[in-house]
Amino acid sequence: MTYTKKIYFASDFHLGAPNFEASLQREKLICNWLDMVKKDAEEIYLMGDLFDFWFEYKHVVPRGFTRFLGKIAELTDAGIPITIFKGNHDMWTFGYLEKELGVKVISDELIIESNGKKIFLHHGDGIGPGDNGYKWVRKFFRSGFAITLFGFLHPTIGAGFAKYLSKKSRINGGDKDKIYLGDDKEFIVQYCKALLAKTHYDYFICGHRHLPLDIKLSENARYINLGEWVNYYSYAVFNGTNVELKYFKES
C-alpha cells in the first residue's frame, strides 16, 4: 500500500519576538508553510513556544497573530487534525485555542504510532538530568497558585512584564544555542537514551533546543530536534517510512 499522506512537525515560532516587524514577517512565512503542507498533511503537530508569550485571561487573549490563528482554523475546518504542545513560553492556555481553533492541546509528552512506527513527542523543556532551577520554575509557573496570581494582574501589566522577560529569552541570546554540546551535556539526548533503554521508540521528536538535530541513538532509533523559526525555518515530516528534517524556503 502506498502511503500518500504525511505527518508534519514544527516548533518554536516565537511569534511576538523580537519585535512586531520581524514577528509579522515570520508569521506570514509560517502561514505560507502551512499552505504548503496542507496539500498532503494527514496531521500537523506544532510542538510548543509558538508564541513568545501567551496567557489566556477569562475574557482577554494576547493581541496579534491573527494571520496564524486564522490559518490554523482554516486547516482544522478543512478536516486536518492539528495538535499544539504547551512550551515554556506559552504554557498558559486554558481552552481558548481548543474552542476557537479546533485544535488539541498537550501539556507534556504524547506517544503516537503511525504505519508501524512509534514516535515520542515532547516540547523538550524540563526533561533529562540537570537544569533543576528551571524545573522548579516550570513546576511553579504551571501551578494553580501562579496562574491565579498572574491572572489578577491587569492584562496591560501582565503582558508588559512578559515582554520584558521575553527580551532576555534564549531566542534573542545570540549564538549560544547554535553549538551542539555533545551527547553527555545535551539533556534531551540523555533523556531519550534513558527512555530507549526501557521502551523502544523509532523516533523522538522535540523542540525547545533551538538547534535542528538528527541524531542516531541506536540502530533503529533517532532523535530529531525541530530547531526554530527565527533563524532556521526548520521542520520535520514523516512520510510513512522515515522522519526527515527539512528547511522551508519559499519558491
SVG drawing of the C-alpha trace seen along z (x, -y; Angstrom):
<svg xmlns="http://www.w3.org/2000/svg" viewBox="-15 -48 45 50">
<polyline fill="none" stroke="black" stroke-width="0.4" points="0.0,0.0 1.4,-3.4 1.5,-5.9 0.3,-9.2 -0.4,-11.3 2.3,-12.9 2.6,-14.0 4.3,-17.4 6.1,-18.7 7.3,-22.2 8.2,-24.1 9.5,-27.4 7.9,-30.0 8.3,-32.5 5.7,-34.8 6.0,-38.3 9.8,-38.2 12.0,-40.2 9.7,-42.9 6.4,-43.5 8.0,-43.8 10.2,-40.7 7.4,-38.7 4.9,-39.7 7.3,-38.7 7.9,-35.4 4.1,-34.9 3.5,-35.3 6.2,-32.8 4.7,-30.3 1.3,-30.7 2.9,-30.1 4.5,-26.9 1.1,-25.8 -0.4,-26.4 2.2,-24.1 1.8,-21.3 -2.0,-21.3 -1.9,-19.7 -0.8,-16.3 -1.0,-16.6 -2.6,-13.8 -1.9,-15.6 0.2,-18.5 2.0,-18.8 3.1,-22.2 5.3,-21.5 5.5,-24.5 6.7,-28.0 4.5,-29.1 4.2,-32.4 6.9,-34.1 4.2,-34.9 0.7,-33.6 -1.7,-34.0 -5.5,-33.5 -7.3,-35.7 -11.0,-34.8 -12.1,-37.4 -8.8,-38.5 -6.3,-36.8 -3.0,-38.3 -3.2,-40.8 -1.9,-39.9 -1.1,-36.7 -4.4,-36.9 -3.0,-35.5 -1.5,-32.5 -4.6,-31.8 -6.9,-32.2 -4.7,-29.8 -4.9,-27.2 -8.7,-27.5 -8.8,-27.2 -6.9,-23.9 -8.9,-22.4 -12.1,-23.4 -10.8,-21.6 -10.5,-18.4 -6.8,-18.4 -6.1,-17.5 -3.7,-19.9 -2.1,-19.2 -0.4,-22.0 2.0,-21.4 2.5,-23.8 6.0,-25.2 7.8,-27.1 6.8,-30.4 3.1,-29.6 2.1,-27.1 -0.8,-29.3 -3.6,-28.1 -6.9,-27.2 -9.3,-26.2 -9.4,-29.2 -7.3,-27.5 -9.3,-24.3 -12.6,-26.1 -11.8,-28.7 -9.4,-26.8 -10.5,-23.2 -7.0,-22.0 -5.9,-19.5 -3.5,-20.9 -0.9,-18.7 0.8,-19.7 3.7,-17.2 4.5,-14.1 2.5,-12.4 3.2,-9.0 1.8,-8.3 2.0,-5.3 1.8,-5.5 2.4,-2.9 4.2,-0.7 6.4,-3.5 6.3,-4.5 7.1,-8.2 7.7,-10.0 6.7,-13.7 7.5,-16.5 8.3,-20.2 11.6,-19.3 11.7,-21.6 12.2,-20.2 13.2,-16.7 16.5,-15.0 19.1,-15.4 20.2,-18.8 18.6,-22.2 17.0,-21.8 16.4,-25.5 14.4,-25.7 12.4,-22.6 11.4,-24.2 10.3,-27.4 8.4,-25.3 6.5,-23.5 5.7,-26.7 4.5,-28.5 2.2,-25.6 0.7,-25.6 -2.8,-26.8 -1.4,-29.4 0.9,-31.0 -1.8,-31.0 -4.3,-32.6 -1.7,-35.2 -0.8,-36.2 -4.5,-36.3 -5.1,-39.0 -2.7,-41.3 -4.3,-43.8 -3.5,-42.5 -1.5,-45.6 0.7,-45.0 0.9,-41.2 1.7,-41.5 4.3,-44.2 6.1,-42.1 6.1,-39.2 7.6,-41.3 10.3,-42.4 11.2,-38.8 11.0,-37.9 13.8,-40.3 16.0,-38.1 14.8,-34.9 17.3,-32.4 15.8,-33.1 17.4,-36.6 20.6,-35.3 22.9,-35.2 24.9,-32.1 24.8,-30.2 22.1,-27.8 23.8,-27.1 26.5,-24.9 25.9,-21.2 27.3,-20.4 27.9,-16.7 25.7,-13.8 26.8,-13.9 25.8,-17.5 22.6,-17.6 19.8,-17.0 17.2,-15.9 19.5,-13.4 20.2,-11.8 16.5,-11.7 15.8,-9.9 18.5,-7.4 17.2,-6.6 13.7,-6.1 15.0,-4.0 16.7,-1.7 13.3,-0.8 11.0,-1.0 11.6,-1.0 10.7,-4.1 11.5,-4.6 11.7,-8.4 11.9,-11.0 10.8,-14.4 11.2,-17.6 11.6,-21.3 12.9,-23.8 16.6,-23.2 16.5,-25.8 19.1,-23.7 18.0,-21.4 19.3,-18.0 19.1,-14.5 20.9,-12.1 21.2,-8.3 20.5,-6.9 20.7,-3.2 20.4,-1.1 16.7,-1.7 16.0,-4.9 16.7,-8.6 16.2,-11.8 15.0,-14.8 15.1,-18.3 12.9,-20.7 15.0,-23.8 13.3,-27.2 11.9,-29.7 13.8,-32.8 17.0,-31.5 16.4,-28.1 12.7,-27.7 13.1,-24.0 10.5,-21.3 10.2,-17.5 8.0,-15.3 7.0,-11.6 6.3,-10.1 5.2,-6.7 8.7,-5.2 11.1,-7.8 11.2,-11.1 13.2,-13.7 14.4,-17.1 13.7,-19.8 14.0,-23.6 11.3,-25.8 12.2,-28.0 9.6,-29.9 9.7,-29.2"/>
</svg>
